[in-house]
């Protein structure tokens, strides 16, 4: 059996389980909230690999679900932990929480990808070694990825049980009042970011905003409104090239406004009057994601005058 990531415990049992055209996915009562999401992920996985369309239903207490795939919660398991058991009669996935159920579903989907409709009987127990498993996506190089494509990225992350997406933007987000920076692009909007955030949340993925600070600000520093903040005087007026690109995107840290900028980056929610402070605060506010304990702030690739 091939899994990614590899489960902690895989125990082969006797027999096989055959998926069938009249099969059902059954949600136990305590999964009525986000359980539909897990069932749909499993439905799509089964249909993609076998062509079968499993119906979704809700369990009746005390009734044995023969031939069904049963998803439920087990309070004795830890957060993100799950137990997947495949027998001749049925398939059960028990998770310590919703994330655990989803990860059990993804392991089953990987089994179906490998074995098709005839699955070996097995008991798999797994939990992550690291509570946070992230992926960093640069949304500024090349074409701007659309919302639908970003959702596909989230789907693939969930398939491999990743649970944090850091989305890095520069001029690829539509900051109000900064059309000079993004007018030649097709930037993501606040509405799209909120929709992506909600989509990720259902897959137990935390969307973390990531922005540049001192470096990588070429598109901003090449505008008439903010060109004076560049480290090299008037360099934004020169043609851009690969060799001198760092001269075009580093913020001047010697002036008073730069000090305000640093304060803004260290204390994201501090109040201030400078143009760049207001700009950074606006970026963080307008990014529009649900509450998260993380913000990724980048300081790399600076080119400073000695």
N, C-alpha and C positions, 0 to 999 in steps of 0.2 A: 504494500500500500504506500502511495506517495502523497504526502501532505506538506503544505507550506502555510504556516510554520508547522513543525513536527510536534504532534501531541505528546504529552508526558507519559501517557499509558495507553497502549493499544493491545487488547487481548482478543485473539480470534476465538470464536465460538463455533459450535457445530451447525451446519446447515447454511441456507441461503434465503434471501428475501427477494421476491419478484415484485417489482412495481407493476401496477395494473391500471387499465384504462378507467376503471371505476373507483380509483383510489381517492382518499380524502386526507386533508390536513386538518387536524382537530386541535383547537385552542382550548386549554383548560381555563376555568373561570377567571383566575387572577391575571391572565394575559390579555384581557379584553381591551386594554389601553392601546399600547403600541404593538400588540400581537399581530395585527393585520399586516404590519410592515414585514415582520419575520416570515409570515405565511406567504406573502407575495414574492419575497426573495426566493423562497423555496419553490413556489409555483413556477417562477420564471426559470430557475435552474433545471427543474424536471422537464419542462417543455423544451428548453433549448437542447438538452442532451438526449431526450427520448421521444419527443413529440407528443407526450401525454399531457393532458390538462387535468391536474388534480383540483378538485373542488375544496373550498375552505368551509369549515363548520365549527361549531362550538360544542364542547364536551358536556355530557350529562353526568353528574356525580354518581359514582357507583357502577356506571356502565362500562364494560370492557370493549375497547375499540379494536376489533380484529381487522387486520389488513390496513390499518390507518397509520399515519404519521402523527404522533401526539406531541404537542409542544406544551411545556409547563414549567412552573417554578418550584424549586426545592430550597426551603429556608435553611437547610443544613449545609448547603454549598456556599462558597465565598463569592464575593462580587467578581464577575467576569468568568467564573468557573462553570463548567458544564459537564454533563455525562450524556453521551450518545450511545444508545444500545439498539443494535439491529438484530432481530430474531426472525424466525420463519413466519411468526404470526403478525408482528407489527414492528414499528420503529418508534422509539421514544427519545425525546430530547428534553432534559431537565437542566435548567440554569439557575445559578444563584441569584441572578437578576436578569433584566431584559438583555443586557449585553451578552451575558453567558448563553442565553437562548439563541441569540443571533449568531454567535460564534459556533455553537453546535450545528446550526442550520448551514453555515458556510462549510464546515467540515463534511457534512452530509452531501452538500453540492459538489465538493471536490471528489468524494467517493463516486458519485453518479457520473462525474466527468470521466473517471478512470474505468469504471466497471459497467456503465450503462444501466439497464433496467434490472439486472440480476446482481444483487449486492451480497457479498459474503457476510455471514453473521459475525458481529463484532461488538465489543464493548470498549468505548473510548472515553477516557477521562482526561480533562485538560484544564489548565489555567495559565495565564501569562506570567512570564518571569518578570516583566516590567509593566507597571501599571499604565504608563504612557508610552505609546509607540507611534511616532509621528512621521510625516512626510512633508518635505519643504518644496513648494511649487513656485517657481519664478514665473510670474504672469506678465513679464515685461519684455522678454526677448522674443523676437519674431512676431507672428500674428497673435492677436489677443484671443485667448480661448473663450469660446462662448459659454453661456450658462449651461446649455445642454451637455456640452463636452465636460465641463467641470463636474456635473452630476455623474457622468461616467467615471471620472477620476475617483469620486467618492465611492461609487459602487465597487470599483476595483480595490480600493483601500479596504473596504469592509470585507471583501472576499478573502483578503490576506490578514484580516483582524487588526488593522491599523486603526488608531482611534484619535489621532490629532492631525489636522491639516493646517499648515502654516502657509497662508496665501500672500505672496509678496507682490506688491504693486508699487509703481512709480507714477508714470503718466497714463497708466492703463485703467485708472479709476476716474470717474467723472466728478471731480471736485467742483462744487459750484463756485463761480467767480474766477475760475482758473482756466478758462477756455483757451488761453494762449498755450497752455501746456499740452492739452489733449485734443485740440480741434482737428488734428490730422489723423487721429486714431479712431477706434471704435471702442471706447472705454466701457467698463462695467459700471452699472448704475447702482445706487443704494438699494433700489428695489430688488435687483438681481442678487446682490450680496445677501440681503435678508432672506430671499427665497433659497439660496444655496445654504445659508446657515440653518434654516429649518429642515432642509433635506438632509444635511449632515447629521443634525441632532437625532433624527429618527434612526440613523444607522450608528448611533453612539460615537459619532466623530465630532470632536470639538474643533470648530473653525477659529483659528487664531489669526488676527490681522498682523501683517508684517510690512513695515515701511522703511525707507532709507532715511538717514538723517544727515551726517556730514558728507558722505560721498554718494555717488550714483544719482546725482540730481541734475544731470545734463539738461533734460527737457525743461525743467523748472528754471535753471540758471541761464538758459539761452533765451528767455523771454525778456521783453523790454521792462516789464514790471519788477523782475527779480534778478536781472543780470548783474546789478551792483553788489550782490551778495556772494559773487564767485570769488574764490581764492586768488585767481590771477586777474588783475584789472583788465577789463574789456576783452577777455579771452572769448567770451560768448559771441563776440562779433566776428571771430575768425572761423573759417570753414572747419567743420568737424572731421577728424580722421581717427583711425584706430590707434596711431602712435601717440597722439597727444590727447587722447580722450580724457585722461584723468585731470588735465588742466581745465576741462570744461565742466566737470561735475562735482568739484569739491567746494564746500562752503567756507568762506573766510571766517576763521574762529578768533580773529584779533579784535574785532569791533564790539561795541556795546550790544548790538542786536544779536551777535553770535552768542554772547553770554546768556541772553534771554532764550535763545534757541536751545542751548545746553540745559538750562533750567527746565525748559518745556519737555525735553527728552527724559530727564531724570525724574521730574515730578510731572507726570502726564497731565494731571488735572489742576496744576497750578494756574493761577490767574496772572495775566500780564498784558501789556499794551503794545508790544512790538509786533511788527508785521509778521515776522517768522514765527513767533510764539502763537499768534492767532492762527497762522497757517497750519502749524502742526496740530494744535488743539482742534482745529476744524477737521483735519484729516482723520484724527482718531475718533471724533464724534460722528462724522458723516459716514465712516466705514460701515456703521449700522449693523454690527453683529450682536447677538445676544450676550448677556453677561459672561465673561470668561476671566479667569484669574491670570491670563497670560496676554502680553503684547510683545511681539518680536520687533526690536528696534536695532537697526543695522548701522555699524560704524566702519565697515571695511572699505578698502580701496580708496584711500585718501592720498592726495598729492599736495603736500604743504610746502610753502616757501620757507627756507631756513631762516 
